[in-house]
Amino acid sequence: MDDVDTLINARWVIPVEPGGAVLPAHSVAIRADRIVALLPQSEAAERFNAAAVFDLADHALIPGLVNLHTHAAMSLMRGLADDLPLMTWLKHHIWPAEARHVSPGFVYDGTLLACAEMLRGGITCFNDMYFYPEEVARAALDAGMRAAVGIIAIEMPTRYASDAQDYLAKGLSARDAFRGEPLVSFCMAPHAPYTVSDQTFRRVVTMAEELDLPIHTHLHETREEIQSGESTHSLRPLARLLELGVLGPRLIAAHAVHLLDSEIELLARHGASVAHCPSSNLKLASGFAQVARMERAGVGLGLGTDGAASNNRLDMFCEMRMAALLAKAVAGDAQAFPAARVLQAATLEGARALGLDRLSGSIVPGKWADLCAVAFNDPALAPCYDPLSHLVYCAGRESVSHVWVAGQLRVEERNVTGLEIPALNTRARLWQNKLVEETKA
């Protein structure tokens, strides 16, 4: 018999590759950080001797979820300024609060808080865009979570950096400091067309090509953004990015709500990806993304939560359900964005956009053992005719029982391991008190 570290026996394994597959009574064998086999339970019992065995008789085992767009540290601003339009929210509440409070400690504590929430909800990898990227990486590593950390660029000075050149230099330094960490990768992260100059975008493209990194930016999130772009540059933002060389397979366009049909075709033709954030789009009244049209055109489509300040929940189960329902309503087609495609968007497509799909996003031997077990032993999930459909339309993050990242158990029986949650909550309350005191002042 072959020795392995972990053997997971599940009622169903839903590998995502091939799409739509549901494998009853299957097992996943893990050695170190990799999946070494996916096979029927009867064969697994004869083939493997495991140091740890998990018998999940009422569970579906899926790949860990990939949150393709977030600002993790903003969890400390959860609910700070709700029910406001995007630019009012940013200019009059979020940016002033960041100017006063964002620091290495703020980013570390906020990111660790977000990691605890995301792990508990089955998210094993997140794509982040925020200040002090070295603190984002440090928090992710302390949580044992996979992170694609943004090298942010923006023209406005902050406590973190003085100008775009300073942002990029500090981001590259952070990348150098964490090079070789298997759980940490990096993205170029120019904030948005309305906050980044042509010169900075060109430099970002050059750096992305030299370092082989994705480019993660907000794009076509609101009508105001597009009108501003047309007024300032005489071009819609996507057309401007095309001229600047940003548009290509590296691009991860966060939100992409307001797209003409020709722009959808342009994204597809250039192999770009979209990080669809349905809850944030709804909460900020940004609009309804044309998901079905993007799907038909062949645009790479992943899912993101955005930050907790504009969504309030880092909950990918919520995003899956919301994305599926909205796609159907907007398209007027009940078959639009079916459950199998939604789960693929929340896993493999997110990994693909980050350049990680060779090693993540599906349950395939040789890939990282980033896995999520969802319990189906609750009356709210009974009866179950189709576990894949249930994952999107019925299950919630409260159903997540176990999570593994790189073969390490990070959530066990709904409890996050390795993090002191009471201490983390105390630090969150201390930051809350600081923000409230200055708001009153």
N, C-alpha and C positions, 0 to 999 in steps of 0.2 A: 504493500500500500504506500501511496505517496503521502508525505507529511505536508500539511498546510497549517497556517496559523488560524484561519477561521473558515467555518462552513456554515452557510446560511441556507436553511431549508424553508421555503416559502410556499404558501398555497398557490400563489401565482408569481411568476417572474415576468415583468413587462420590460423587455430589453431595449425598446425604441428602435433598434436595428435588428431585424427588418421592421419597418413601420407597421404598426397595427398588430404585431405579434403579441399573443398572450400565452405563456407557457405554464400550464398547470403542474403542480407537484414537482417543481424544479429546484435545483440547488445552485448556489454560487460559491465557489472555492476561492479563497484569498491567500496569497503568500506575500508577506511584507506589504507593499503598497499597491499590488497589482491583482487583478482578476486572473486566475489561472485556468478556470473552467466554468462553464455553464452547462448543466446536464441534468437529466432526470434524477430525482432523489434516490431511486432504487440503485442507480449506477454509482451515485456519489458515495453511498454507504459502503459499497464494495471497493471503491477506488481510493478513498482518502481517509487518512487518520488526522483529525483536526485537534489542535490544542483547545479551541473554543468552538462550540456548536450552538447555533441559535435555531430553535424549532419554532417557526412563525406560522402556525397552522391556520390562522385567520387573517393573513396579511398578503398585501401585494408588495413586491420588492421592485423598485424603480431606480433609474439613475438619479443621483443627487440633482436637485434643481439648480439652474444657473440664472442668477439675477443679473440681467444684462445692462441695467442702468440704475445706479443709485449714488447717493451722497451719504455714506454711512454715518459720519459724525453728526449729521443734522438730526439724528435721533434725539439729541439733547434739546432740539427746538420743536419736538413733536407737539402740535396743537398751539404753538406760540401765537400764530396770527392766522386763524382760519377764516374761511368764507370771504376771501378777497381775490380779485383777478391777479394774474401772474405778475405783471409789472408793478402794480401797487404793492403786492405782497413782497416782491423783491426789493424795490427801491425804498420803501418806507418802513419795512420791518426786518426782513432777513439780512440785507446788506448792512444796515446800521448795527444790528445785533452782532453780526460777524466781526465788524470793525472793532467793537468793544471787547469781544470775548474770545474769538478764535485764537488758540494757542496750541502748542504741542500737547499739553495736558488735556485740553478740550477735545482735540481730535482723537487722541488715544482713548479717552474714556467714552466718547460718543461712538467710536467705531467698535469698541469692545461690547458696548451695550447692544449695538446693531447686530454684531456677530452672534450674541446669545439668542436674540430674537430670530435671526435667520436660521441658525442651526436647528432651533426648536421647531421651525417650520419646514425642515427638509431641504433647505438651501445649503449647498456645499461649496459654491463658488459665487463671488460677486464682482462686478465690474464697477469700480469706484472712480469718482471725480471729485476731488476736494483738495484743500490746502494741506500742507505738511504730510506729503505722501509717505514719508518714512515712518510716521506714527500710525498711518493706516496699515502699512505692512507689518509693523511690530504688533499691533493689536490682533490682526488676522492670525499671525503666527502663534501668539499667546492663546488664541481661541482654538487653534488647530484647524483653521479654515482656509480654503483656497481663495486667493484674491488676485484680480487683475487691477493693479494700482495705476491711477491716472497721473501722468506728468502734466499737470494743469498749466495752461497758458491763458492769460487775460491781460488786458492793457492797464486796468486800474491798479493803483498801488494798494496793498493791504499790509497787515502786520507780518505776513509771511514773506512777501517779496515786493520789490519796488517797481518793477516793470516786467514786460513779457520776457526779455532776455534773462532777467534774474529768476523768474519762475522756471524757465526751461533749464537753466544751469542748476538750480537746486533740485529739480526733478531728476535730472540726469545723475546727480550725485547720489540721490536716494536709490536709483536703479543700480548704480555701482555697488552701493553698500549691501544690497540684498541679492546681488547676483549669485546664483548657485543655490538659492533657497527653492526647493521644489514646489512649495505651495504658493510662491509669489511670482507673478509675471507683471509686465507693465504695458500700458497703452499711452500713446500721445493723447492729450486731453485738452485741446483748445476749447474754451468754454462754449462759445456760440458765435455765429457770424456778427451779431450786434455788439460783441465785446472784444473781438479779435481783429486785428488789422490784416491787410493783404500781406504785408511783409512777414508778419508772424505766421500766418497760414503757410506761406511758402517755406519758411524755415522748418515748420512742423513736418511738412511733406518730405523735405530732404532728410530730416532726422529719422522719420518713420521708415523710409526706404533704406537708410544706412543701417538701422538697428533692427529692421524687420519687425516693426510693431504696428498694431492696429491704430486707427485714429478715431477717437470717440468724441463726438460733439453734439450739442443740442442743434436741431435743425427743423425749421418749419413747424415750430410748436404752436405759434399763435398767428392770427392774421396781422396783428400789430407788428410782429417781427418781420413779416414779409413786406408790409407797407413801408416800414423803416428802411429795409434793405433797398427797396426800389427807389425811395427818396434819396438815400445817401449814395448808393452805388449805381443807380439806374439799371439794376438787375435784381431779379428775385434771388434769394440767398443760394439756392441750389445751383442756379446758373453761374453765380459768382464762384462758388466752390469748384465748379467744372473748369472755369477759366484758370483758377489757381492751382489746378492739379490735385485737389483734395479728393475728388470723386474717383473711387476705384474699389477694388476688393478689400482694401484695408478699412474702409469707412464704416463706422457704426453710427448711424443717424438716430439720435434719441428723439422720440416722439413722432416726428414726420407726420403730423396730423393733416396739414393743409398742402396737398399735392395735386397738381394737375395730372391728367392721364399721361401726358407727355413726360412729366417728371417721374412718374412711377416707372415708365418704360426706360427712362434714363438710368435710374437706380438699378434696375434689373440688368440692363445692358452692360453696366460697368461692374456688376458683381458686388454691389454694396449691400450692407445689412441695415435693418431697422430694429431699434429697440423699442418695441411697442409698450406703452405704459398706460393702459386704459383707465385705471382708477385715478391717477394723477391728472390725466387729460379731462376727466369728468369733474374732479373736485375744483380745478382751476378754470373750468368752463372753457378749456382750450378747443374742444370740438371732438369730432368722431373720425378717427383714422379710417382710411379706406382699405381695410385689411383684406377683404375678398379680392379687390382689384390688385393689390400687391401680390397676393397668393397666385392669382391667375398669371400675372406677369412674370413671376419667378423671382421676386425680391426675397432675399434671405430675411426671415422674420423671427426674431427672438422676443422674449418678454422681460420687462423690468418693472420694478416697483416705484422708481424714482426715490427720493429721500423721504423719510418719515415726516418731515416738515410740510410736505405737499401731498402726502398720501395718508399719513398717520399709521400705516401698517406696512411692514416689510414682509408681505404675505403673498407668496407666489401661487398658492392655491386659489386665493381670491382673484389674482390677476388672470389665472387660467380660465376660471369660470366667467369672469367679466369679459375677457377677450372673446371667448366663444359666443356669448350671448349678444354682445354688441356687433360682432361681425355679421351675425345672422340678421339682426334688426336693420343695420345700415344697408346691407345688400338686398334685403327683402327675400332672403333665401335661407330656409331652415337647414340646408345642407352645407352652408358656408362654414369654413374653419371647423371641421369635425374634431371630435375628441382626440383621435390619434395624432392629428397635425398639431393640435394645441400642446399636447404633451411633448411632442418633438420640438416645438418652438421653445418650450420651457427648459429643455435639456440640450439636445444635440445641436440645435440651431444657435443657441447661445454660445455653446462651446466653439462651434465653427466660426462664428463672428470674431471670437477672441483668438483664433488660431490654435485652439486646444483640442479640436475634434479628433485628432489622431489618438489622443490619450484620454479623452473624457466625453461625457454626454450620452453614453449608451453602455449597456452591460455586454461587453465583448471581451473575451480573453485577450490579455495583453494591455488592456486599458487600466487606468487608475481605479482602485476600488472606492469610488465615491458613490455611495448608495443610500437610499432612503426606504424605510419600511413603513407602510401605511396599514394600520389596523382596521379591519372591517367587522369587528365584533361589537358594533354599536347599533342600537335599533334604527338610528338615522341612516344607516347604510344597508339596511335589510328590506327586502331581499336583494340579492345582487345577480342580475342577469349578465352584466358586462362590466368586469372590473375596470377596464380602461375608461369606459364612459363614466363610471362612478368616481374615478379619480378627478375628473374635470367638473362634473356637475353635482356631486354629492359630498365628497370628502373635503375636509378642511385641515388646516395645519394642526388642529387639536387631535387629529387622527394619526399624526406621525408618532411612531413609537421608538424607532431606532434610526440613527444616522451614523454612517461611516465616512470618514474623509481619509483618503490614502490608506485605507485598511484599518484606521484607528477608530474605535467606537467613541463618538462625540455626543451622542444622545442615546441614553439607555432607559427604556421604559418611561419615556417622556421627560426625563431629567437630563439637562445639559451636564456633561462631565467636564471636570477640569477647570471650571470657572466658579468663583464664589459669588453666587447670585445676590445674596443679601448685601454684601459689600459693594457690588456693582450698583444695586438699587440706591444705596446710600450716597454713592458718588453722583448718581443722576440727580438726586434731590438737592445736593449741594449746588450743582450747576443751575438747577431750576431756581433756587433761592437767589443766586447771583443775577440771573436774567430778569427775574421778577423785580428785584430791588432797583435795578437800573431802569427798568421800564417805568416804574412808579416815579423815579427821580426825574 
